[in-house]
Amino acid sequence: MRIRVEAAAVWPGGEQGWWTPGQVTWSANRIESVGPLTGEAADVDRVIRVEDGLVLPGLLNGHNHAAMSLMRGIADDSPLMEWLTQHIFPLEAHLTSEDVYVGTLLSCAEMIRGGTVGFADMYFFVDAVARAVETSGLRGWIARGLVEADDPGGEKLAEAVEFAHRWRGRAEGRVVGMLGPHAPYTCGPRYLERVAESAKSADLGIHIHLAESWQEVQDSQQRFGLTPVELAARAGILQSRVVVAHGVHLQDQDRKLLAAAQGGVVHCPVSNAKLGNGTMDVVRARREGVTVGLGTDGPASTNTLDMFLEMKAMAWGQKLLHRDPASFQAVEALRAATEGNAQILGGVSGRLEPGAPADLIVVGTRGTHLTPVHDWSSNAVYAATAADVRYTICNGVVLMEEGRLLTIDEEAVRREAAARARALIDRSR
């Protein structure tokens, strides 16, 4: 089928401004044309008209632990290491594959509702994560989380490589396997070297947490004489495509290393604020050549997977950090959530352009909070919310139409997720 969306405004990404009104036309899973709305649609099987809508490239979530939706609200307002070691890690020890499938599917439903078309995930039971991605219709860059203490013989690392090979090309190419060494404080230098060697030989990307907290940076410097980024670089982690989660406390030498690497840093402003870890200097990192994307972190860290909230927080945080409202523009947050993440993750463009995957969303503008419109970018970032998304389209397939999910039985997933969360708490006692 050839499908065309016509809307009040279309933002294709890049340096292009808004087309008002505009259209996007695609066939199968590729965009054929995008631009101003002129004339009638010819040879189109379906026209979706949203006269009061705006069209954006589908949002990408650059860092997530989707199955942690089952732990939403657990031990909120605790410091990071206390939260992880005393609450989250003990619960995760009791997770089952089916728990992870249901928790991930619950998050997929939330992301579709909020206009997210793909996410980078690091977790366990990765086949279950991939099944949820396949069912939902989203894209998933899926990394098997690796912790050295749990993998003394390297079996889990080998399983992660095997998973990536086994899923390559499946789910219409929407699943991409990666390796996920958790962080230098849970994976020592020699283990990181083994991960780097495996990634290079298997041509896989790496997803890792680096410089999330100031304590982490201090501990690394005291123990190894290196920052977490320097440690990762020395181990060879930056020789593959790398998704660096957080990067809150980057030093001068860290930015130089990351600017030269393939991939970049995924800023998670809400999680960083909620856990008291600080604010990444996105303005400086970008000025020094680092590619910066945007993510939510897991739903146990941020409580929601709302990328519109993250875009707001990203802009607010930079303005506060630099004490300058002009230091960061609304459209820069849009770029981070779309093409910034695409540049880091690979395989998609994050733009609406001929030949690109048909990944797009339509945001309604009927709300009082979106009236009037003086600046489309401003409204999209500072006023719109996840609840305003009306259509979510990934790989040319409509996943949500006028607020109705088409690939997931939302109520059934909600019920099962609630039951499994209760059972998980009971098992951990």
Secondary structure as GFF3:
##gff-version 3
##sequence-region A 1 429
A	DSSP	beta_strand	2	10	.	.	.	ID=ss1
A	DSSP	beta_strand	22	27	.	.	.	ID=ss2
A	DSSP	beta_strand	30	36	.	.	.	ID=ss3
A	DSSP	beta_strand	46	57	.	.	.	ID=ss4
A	DSSP	beta_strand	59	64	.	.	.	ID=ss5
A	DSSP	three_ten_helix	66	71	.	.	.	ID=ss6
A	DSSP	alpha_helix	80	82	.	.	.	ID=ss7
A	DSSP	pi_helix	83	88	.	.	.	ID=ss8
A	DSSP	alpha_helix	89	92	.	.	.	ID=ss9
A	DSSP	alpha_helix	97	113	.	.	.	ID=ss10
A	DSSP	beta_strand	116	123	.	.	.	ID=ss11
A	DSSP	alpha_helix	126	136	.	.	.	ID=ss12
A	DSSP	beta_strand	139	146	.	.	.	ID=ss13
A	DSSP	three_ten_helix	148	150	.	.	.	ID=ss14
A	DSSP	alpha_helix	155	167	.	.	.	ID=ss15
A	DSSP	three_ten_helix	171	173	.	.	.	ID=ss16
A	DSSP	beta_strand	175	181	.	.	.	ID=ss17
A	DSSP	alpha_helix	189	202	.	.	.	ID=ss18
A	DSSP	beta_strand	205	210	.	.	.	ID=ss19
A	DSSP	alpha_helix	214	224	.	.	.	ID=ss20
A	DSSP	alpha_helix	228	235	.	.	.	ID=ss21
A	DSSP	three_ten_helix	237	239	.	.	.	ID=ss22
A	DSSP	beta_strand	242	246	.	.	.	ID=ss23
A	DSSP	alpha_helix	252	259	.	.	.	ID=ss24
A	DSSP	beta_strand	263	267	.	.	.	ID=ss25
A	DSSP	alpha_helix	269	274	.	.	.	ID=ss26
A	DSSP	alpha_helix	282	287	.	.	.	ID=ss27
A	DSSP	beta_strand	292	294	.	.	.	ID=ss28
A	DSSP	alpha_helix	307	322	.	.	.	ID=ss29
A	DSSP	alpha_helix	330	335	.	.	.	ID=ss30
A	DSSP	pi_helix	336	340	.	.	.	ID=ss31
A	DSSP	alpha_helix	341	345	.	.	.	ID=ss32
A	DSSP	beta_strand	360	364	.	.	.	ID=ss33
A	DSSP	three_ten_helix	368	370	.	.	.	ID=ss34
A	DSSP	alpha_helix	376	378	.	.	.	ID=ss35
A	DSSP	pi_helix	379	383	.	.	.	ID=ss36
A	DSSP	three_ten_helix	386	388	.	.	.	ID=ss37
A	DSSP	beta_strand	389	394	.	.	.	ID=ss38
A	DSSP	beta_strand	397	401	.	.	.	ID=ss39
A	DSSP	beta_strand	404	405	.	.	.	ID=ss40
A	DSSP	alpha_helix	410	428	.	.	.	ID=ss41
###
